[in-house]
Amino acid sequence: MDLHAPRGRGFGSNALKVEGRIFASLSHGRLLIKLPAERVKALVEAKLGAPFSTGPGRVQKEWVTVAPSSLEEWVRLSEEARRYVRSRAG
């Protein structure tokens, strides 16, 4: 797992990665994580997350943002995202 993001600008420049793939980042003070589309939908429906969009009409089905909460919750969700992305690598 890459714990140090490469210096630079743009999406992913401050992200956490596993096997070169982004699984978590910060976006406007919120935790941005990649999870299966069904899990994202469940988090949004439970009002625990918000859909992530890269522009009008460009909602990313496997990405969700989570408002600041407990550190433990962010760590748990980040670990879930890391496992998901790692399972899809290769």
C-alpha positions in Angstrom: 0.0 0.0 0.0 1.3 3.4 -0.9 1.0 5.6 2.1 2.8 8.6 0.6 1.1 10.2 -2.4 3.3 11.5 -5.1 3.7 15.3 -5.2 1.5 16.8 -7.8 -1.9 18.2 -8.5 -5.2 16.8 -9.6 -7.3 13.8 -8.7 -5.2 11.3 -6.9 -2.3 13.4 -6.0 -3.1 13.1 -2.3 -4.8 9.7 -2.4 -4.2 6.5 -0.6 -3.5 3.7 -3.1 -3.1 -0.1 -3.1 -1.2 -1.7 -6.0 -1.2 1.7 -7.7 -5.0 2.1 -7.6 -6.8 4.8 -5.6 -9.0 3.6 -2.8 -9.4 6.7 -0.6 -8.8 10.4 -0.7 -10.1 13.7 0.8 -12.5 15.8 -1.2 -13.6 19.1 0.1 -13.2 18.0 3.8 -15.0 14.7 3.2 -13.6 11.1 2.9 -13.9 9.9 -0.7 -13.8 6.1 -1.0 -14.3 3.5 -3.7 -16.7 0.7 -2.9 -19.0 -1.7 -4.8 -21.9 0.2 -6.4 -24.4 -1.6 -4.1 -22.5 -0.6 -1.0 -22.3 3.0 -2.2 -26.1 3.0 -2.8 -26.7 1.6 0.7 -24.5 4.3 2.3 -26.3 7.0 0.4 -29.8 5.6 1.2 -28.8 5.5 4.9 -27.7 9.1 4.6 -24.2 8.1 5.7 -22.7 9.2 2.4 -23.2 11.3 -0.7 -22.7 10.4 -4.3 -19.5 11.6 -5.9 -19.7 13.4 -9.2 -17.0 14.5 -11.5 -19.4 17.0 -13.1 -23.0 17.6 -13.9 -24.6 14.2 -14.8 -21.4 12.3 -14.1 -22.1 10.4 -10.9 -19.4 7.8 -10.2 -21.3 4.7 -9.1 -18.4 3.2 -7.2 -17.4 6.4 -5.3 -19.0 7.9 -2.3 -18.1 10.8 0.0 -18.6 10.6 3.8 -18.9 13.6 6.0 -16.5 14.0 8.9 -17.4 11.5 11.7 -15.3 9.6 14.1 -11.8 8.7 13.2 -12.6 5.0 13.8 -15.5 5.2 11.2 -13.2 6.7 8.6 -10.5 4.1 9.2 -13.1 1.3 9.0 -14.5 2.6 5.7 -11.0 3.2 4.3 -10.0 -0.3 5.1 -13.2 -1.6 3.5 -12.3 0.4 0.4 -8.7 -0.8 0.4 -9.9 -4.4 0.5 -12.4 -3.9 -2.3 -9.8 -2.2 -4.6 -7.2 -4.8 -3.8 -9.6 -7.6 -4.6 -10.1 -6.1 -8.1 -6.4 -5.5 -8.8 -4.6 -7.9 -11.0 
